[in-house]
Amino acid sequence: MIQSLHQIGVITRLTFREVQRRRLLWIGLGLGGAFVALFALGMYFIYQDIMQHVSEGYRSMAMKQASASMLMAGMYVINFLIVMITVLTSVGSISGEIGSNTIHTIASKPIRRWEIVMGKWLGFAIMISLYTILMSLALMGIVAVIGGGFIPPHPIQALLILILEGLTILSVTVLGSTVFSTLANGVVIFMLYGVAFVGGWIEQIGTIVNSQVAQDLGIVSSLLLPSEALWRLASSSLQPSGITESITPFAVASQPTPAFVVYSLLYTSGLLILGMYVLGQKDF
Amino acid sequence: MTNTIETFELRKVYNDTKVAVQGLTMQVRQGEVFGFLGPNGAGKTTSIKMLLGLVRPTTGSAQLLGQSVSKPVARKRVGFLPEHFRFHEWLQAEEFLDLHGQLYGMSKTDRAQRIPEMLERVGLTEVVRKPLSTFSKGMLQRIGLAMSMLHRPAVVFLDEPTSGLDPFGRLLVRDVIRAARDEGTTVFINSHLLGEVEITCDRVAFIRRGQVIRAGTIRELSGGLMRVRLKLDRVTPELLDGLAYWSNTVEPEDHHEVMLSLVGEEKLPEINAWLVEQGIKVYALVPHHLSLEDLFLQIMGGQASAEELTS
């Protein structure tokens, strides 16, 4: 057990260091920082505009409305960044090692295959979680400071769900990386994401127009890849009641139940275990 | 003497059709330098990979240091330099060795002592902080060698360790192998460079289609057979007939030289005396032991199929 933890730790540190050395994380952070700066600027000018043009009695409500909308738009971008960073950093996590033969010097050590997968997954998971926390807190902080103290209803819950979303995609990507080449894996993951994305919209529209078939299609796509449904759940945790009932990326006309979070947790761990099993069966 | 490596009918079949290793049974003794030889496609690399847990055997069994190769713990005291080595090239030389030291389970103190030692042994102390991406092929081979010996392994597998190296590099590899043997490490070498194997190996095994055809020291494998070149004042049919008494193979090279094949050196004085008795002037009588290349061609030459030669 201690031996396993040690080997997992070595691979986790190697993965984390690789992401840093290859500057992927820094590019992600740099672009994220640029986005946060732009967001802060936009937020400031909206605040100025409201202070100048909205009469005093309505200012508070207008500010809350604007803050909530801006936060949702910003968080939607962050949600997208999380997905992109997760896929782009981990798409070749195993296939890259196999393709370049670096796996030979690692797997011939006294290490189990599942320890390699677990170590890699953990390295990326820590990075994705830190990225999500940093970016989300930066955005919420800007909205709270500039937007007159607006705090979303359930910020911690939203943050945890966004992290779970990243981890769900990470597990799918790592599993794919044990099965496909890096390029094929990237194509499969983005197609799956596309299906889940469109499925989410179909479910939303189906709920509004009361179409059971459309709703069922959306649910199936969410079961296939829970990312979009998790975003909707996070989105609902960030919005004050009464703001949304329209068809937007932030709409929560059909909100996943808490059981869906349990499903996503099982999905994430199940796919990770499957990835460990698949690598264990491989010949290099 | 105990065996470091033992395999019994180790077999690998890919996709139920392609037989890579048919049934490898062999023993490698502790502390010896062992050469693993065979034509392309003979299953050498697949055999090594099965011993190192990189490829799962279809059937058969293998043990490293008394442990089944299916257990990761069997690889704790094993080093490996792959043939087509590629490392994490974004790591610096020192970081690279530190990473592998950690994977071998070496303590921090041990790594701190052993890493500079190995870097010095392979002549890379000057580039300790340089990323591997700036290394030449020879330097990568050397850092790979340092990695494979870092944890003072009981057995080390070197898959084509001198391919692509210049003469200085080869000399260094030879020195590292000798140093390892002096420390009691078993060295398992897979190489196409028979001259290198001949210089460094105590024992060799010839394999074909994943089966050991012959194994032993070069002297054992040649069965004491040697070639003898005679330089004489004349070569006559009567002389050739007379020499046939000692050798089945008597080949006149020209009017002054004859090549004989003999088993053992003890017949040489007899032949010399007979030649003098016949009034023949003997200018030279030079015995040559069979080289590994001669043996390889003798053992494998007749058997290598067209498929193997073209693979």
Interface residues (C-beta under 8 A of the other chain):
Chain A: Q3 H6 Q7 V10 L14 R17 E18 R21 R22 S100 N101 T102 I103 H104 T105 I106 A107 S108 K109 P110 I111 R112 Q281 D283 F284
Chain B: Y14 K49 L52 G53 L54 V55 R56 P72 V73 A74 R75 K76 V78 F80 P82 H84 F85 R86 F87 H88 W90 L91 L99 H100 Q102 L103 Y104 G105 G144 M147
